[in-house]
Every structure is written in structure tokens, then in C-alpha cells.
Amino acid sequence: MHDHHNESIPVHHAPVAGMIPVPGGPVDYDTLNGRLHEEEVEEDNVLRRYPTQHEEEEAFRQFLCPNDIYDENGVYWADMPLMARARFNWNVEWTETKSEIRYFWNMFKKDPLAPFGHYIRQCIIPGMGLLLEGYVLFSVGNITSLFKDVWPTCWKTHTECNATWVQAVNYLSIVGIICGQIGVGIIGDAIGRRWGLIQDALIMFVGLVMLSAMWGTSLNGWVICYAWSLFFYSIGVGGEYPMTATSGMERTKFTRAEKQQDRLHRGRRVVGAFSMQGWGQLLNQAILIICLLIFHHGSGKAPYSKVSVQWTFRVSFAIPAVGTLWLLYFRTYKMPSISKALEQSKKNSHVTGYDVESLTKAMSIFGGRMLATCGCWFMNDVFFYGNKIFQGQFINIITGDHSSVMVGWLYNMINIGCSLAGYYLATLTVDTRFYGRNWMMQLGFLMDFVLFVIPAFHFKYYTQSAHIHGFQAMYFLSSFFQQFGPNCVTFLVAAEVFPTSIRASAHGLAAATGKCGALFATILYNYISDQVKFYVATWFGLAGMVLTFVFLPDTTGLDLHEQDRRWRFIMEGRGDEYHGVAIHPMHLSLWERVRGVGKNYNPEADFKQKVDEMRADWEERQRLKYTEDDVDSDDEGLEKVSPRIHNYFVKTSPEMSPMSKVPQVDLASASGTSDDMMLPESAQENKK
């Protein structure tokens, strides 16, 4: 970028070549005090300070109407007729797909492992906490079947152990998750995302040490130690939900190129990180199988010795402790700026600490959204966690009652493979405007309902050996549609539909409500038969679909800066003055549309408001740069503009004070791009 701040400032000059013309032709302009010459007539002065609508549109259309969501006439994609919208979205997505293919091909030619490194940075590292969570939490169902074989008097008949404590292993893990989701969600909004992430990793590491070393003077004492160790670990697990979701959709730098990438791929980035939960389940199952083969003399057949089982489950808990320790190091020393978006949001709202006012107001204004995110997550977890915690029982129905846990574990690998396919298909399609979040959630809930209601009412038929393959297909398909549907979408939208200042708290509240659904299923499933479990679970799928249809807005393709901008209007008591795309009917729920939330949507009025806001930010930036407190100024949160718009503001802004000294930018010597137009760092590296 051409540095113009320290240049000698000409007293008078004509407009630079390429500058946007204004009525009346070129005039002399005093850049020292920002005043037009006295010989200019007052009418000319007024014309320059208040340009025509056409001039404004030409100057700002490129900046305010990015071509991934607006056409060449400045029409928002959701305002286009159906066929025009379909063509526009297809062209945008196909162009982006070709661009990404070229990008990764060039990356591969330079270094065949570079695409994998990109995947590690974009998905694995952000989702590492969820990978470890999926590994440990879902191991509960896997090792319980092993414990029942080795210690039947404790885990089956409960003659040696208290039945309540045996059942509390599942209960306390879910209660710990709920505590972490709410507590760490609040901490993440109050102190920052970075400290929430560090705290989660520390708690999970200590919890894994406890799980690896747990012991008791009696078998019942060991079960109690196991339950409380799992509870402590689960607090860290719960915190991963709001922290991973919010940090995944909040970037530290928001150039125009990165804003476009956020609109096009925000869902893919968050769901890609969330898919690590599935890999954690797969890794846990694989390590349990390998450990049992190693410590049981190369055989997976029963009976199993107590020593081999002790070594198997302790080593399986010790392995992720190493990864968690690395995660703690990485978050402490390699993620210093992860809280920048939250800090800037608080600065814009003049808030320090926890924004209680925003949370209180959001409860009333976004009540329908709260109902959708909390209710849908509750419905989903009745399916999901009930499925996972009691997967051993379900798979026994499919395989028959085998004495070897290895058979059930191998079938579970198939189930996890179906889930992973759902995770990745959701990752690839969640940002597609033809489909998007809302339709994906509704279809997933509907398919879960259908795939459970059929065996529920024909249970004996499908559990007969002649028809068991149909039951297998429905059970595995339900796992696929759970991921390619509500499980992935609830994780994304629970943060996405709320403003930045309360995003972690809102996500934590929704996730905690979801775990209440898991707790409900965990308790209830202990007291009902397998067929009744299907009777109960199936209706939660239908209820989830209805909640999604009525109360959940579709944020596919929505710029989250617009959501924060709308929230700023609301917090200033000017909610009715907001006219932007955040209240476009496409991005509102049916409930919000019926209530008239989108009645103030007005693209023309919004365009003028944005120009005024940019001018105010520009003037504040100039004040900070050219006053005596220049050295200590902090203009990071103010909107950066291109050289052309900078010059436009110089010529059309009201009179500046003599201390302003705002020079125009020489467009001929400037690079033609500004900070807000720079490519992301990854793309810049690829160009070198």
C-alpha cells in the first residue's frame, strides 16, 4: 500500500485522475483545512457535500454490494425472482468451487501434503477438543459392555455394587456436560474465548488423568471414583461446545476477501470442526479393539480376565491425555487473538465484562430463536445420546446376544462409518443456498422419525432373523441422517442466529438444554423395554421438525456483521430504524415473519444508512490518525475503505477542523488495493 501519511501536503490541487466525478466539474480543494475556496459558489459547495444517488451508488456499490450476494444491479440474492436467484446462486457456487479446485491443485503441485496440512489447520485443530470429547464420552457405552462381562455382580445384578451409582456413571457425565456448557459459555462471553478454550483443555487433561488412575478400596468404591472422574472430565467437554462453535465462526481479521469466505464457507468451517466428534468415536472404538487384542493374548473372545480389562480401559483413557496436553499448550501459546471479534463487539457496544443487558434483551427479542435452538437440541439429543449410550443394547438386537463384546464393537464401527458419511455430507452442503441449514435440519428430523416409527410398530417382525437386515439398514441410516441433519445443524445455528456479544452464552444454554434431553433418555431407557424405546424416541423427531419449520431462521449466506449491526440498532433503542438483510424474510423464521419483524426491510434506505455509517467511521479514523493522541489511538474496529472511497469522503464530507490535515490518496501511485481488499494469508502464501 502506498504510504501517504507522511507526504508533503499540497495546498491546492485538482482531483486525481480516476476520481469519481461530481456535479460541476473539477475544483480546487484545500486539503490542509478541508475547505473549498471562497470563490466557489455556495450551490457548488452543497452539490459536492450532498452527491446524487447515482454517484453514491457508483462509489459504494463495489464495497457495499459484494458480488457473492448481490448482482451487478445491486439486488440482494434473496430478492431475485426464483429462476434468477437459482442462476445467480449456481454461478456463485460453481465459480467458488472451480476457484477452490485450482487453489488446492496448485497447493498439491507445490507440496503433495499441503492440502492435508490445510485440512489440519481448518478442521482438525479447531475441532481437536470435540475429537477428544467424542473419544472419551462415547467410550462409556463401549466399555460398559466389557465391564458387564468381567464384573457381572457389579454391572448386571448389582449385588456387589450399588445400582444407583452404576447408573450414575451415565447421569453424572451428562450433568457435568450441562455445567460446562452453561458455565464456560458465560465465561467465554465475559472473559474471552481464549480463556474458555484454555480452561476446557486443562479440565479435560486433569479429568483424563483421574480416569486413567481411578481406584477404590472396593468394587463399589471404584465405581464411585469412576462416576466422579467422568463428571469432572465432562465439565471440560461441555465447555467445548460453545467455545468451538463461537471461535470457529469469529475471525480475527475481517478483510473483504475474508468476509466473503465467511459468508460462503462459515458453516463448512464450523461443521468441519464438529465432524471431529465422529473421528473421536471411531478412534476410541479402534483403540479399544487393539488394546483388548494386545492385553487379551491376541484374542477378542470371552472370557476376559480382570487384568486385561484393567489395562485396556486405562490405556484407552491415557492415550487422549497426551493429545489434550498438546491442545492445552497450543491454545495457551498459539491462539493469542482468538477473542478479538468479541472484544471489538464489546468495544462497539461500550460494554466491559459480561453483557448482562444484551442477554436479557435477547431473551425477549429472540425468544422464538431460543425456543428453536434449545428445543431442537433437546429433541435431537433424545435420539443421539440415547442412541450412543445404549448402542450396545441396540446392536445386540441386530446381532443377537453374543458373549464376545468384539462383535458388537465391530458393528459399532459400521455405525460410526455411517455417521461420518453424514458429518461430511453435511459439511459439504450446509452452505448451499439451494438447501442450507433449515432444510437440512427438517429433512434429518423427518428421516429419523420415519426410520424409528417403522420398527417401533413392527418390532417383532424386524427383529426376526429373516428380516434383521432391514432393521440394520434403518438403524444405520438413522445414524447417517442424524449427522446429515439435526446433530450438525443444531451445533452451528445455536451460535449463528445470535449476536456476537451473547453468542457463547446462547450456544451454551441451547447445548445444556439438549443434554437435558440426553439425561431424560438416559434415565428413561433404564426402565423401559427396547421396543418402547423406539416408541418414545420416534415422536421427538417429528416434534423437532415442527419446531424447526416454525421457529428457526435460515442464516445460510447471511453476513454475521449484519446481525451484529442490527443488534447495535436494537441496543441503541433504534430497532425499527434498521433496514438491512438481517431482517430479510429469507433470514427470518415463520414465527418472526408472522409477527412482522421484516416489515422494515428496505434495501434503498439500508444503502444510505451504510454510507452514513462508513462516513462516520472514516471521520473517526481521520480524527484518531491526525490528532495529538495519534500514537495512542486504536482504530482497529473502524471500517477501512479503499483509496477511491477515501478520496470521495475527502471531497464530500463536511468541513474538517484545521488539525485534520486529511490528504487525498494518489490513485495512480497506490497499489489499487487496500487492507480490506487483501487476499487471506493462506491465498497470499499460495501466490508466492
Buried (B, 14 or more C-beta within 10 A) or exposed (E): EEEBEEEEBEEEBEBBEEBBEBEEEEBEBBBBBBBBEEEBEEEBBEBBBEBEEEBBBBBBBBBBBBBBBBBEEBBBBBBBEEEEBEEBBEEBBEEBEEEEEEBBEEBEEEEEEBBEEBEEEBBBBBBBBBBBBBBBBBBBBBBBBBBBBBBEEBBEEBEBBEEEBBBBBBBBBBBBBBBBBBBBBBBBBBBBBBBBBBBBBBBBBBBBBBBBEBEEEEEBBBBBBBBBBBBBBBBBBBBBBBBBBBBBBBBBBBBBBBBBBBBBBBBBBBBBBBBBBBBBBBBBBEBBBEBBBEBBEEEBEBEBEEEBBEBBBBBBBBBBBEBBBEBBEBBBEEBEEBBBBBBBBBEBBEBEEBBEEBBEBBEEBBEBBBBBBBBBBBBBBBBBBBBBBBBBBBBBBBBEEBEBBBBBBBBBEBBBBBBBBBBBBBBBBBBBBEEBBBBBBBBBBBBBBBBBBBBBEBBEEBBEEEBBEBBBEBBBBBBBBBBBBBBBBBBBBBBBBBBBBBBBBBBBBBBBBBBBBBBBBBEBBEEEEBBBBBBBBBBBBBBBBBBBBBBBBBBBBBBBBBBBBBBBBBBEEEBEEBBBBBBBBBBBBBBBBEEEBBEBBBBEBBBBBBBEEBBEBBBBBBBBBBEEEEEEBEBEBBBBBBBBBBBBBBBBBEEBEEEBBBBBBBBEEBEBBBEBBBBBEEBEEBEE
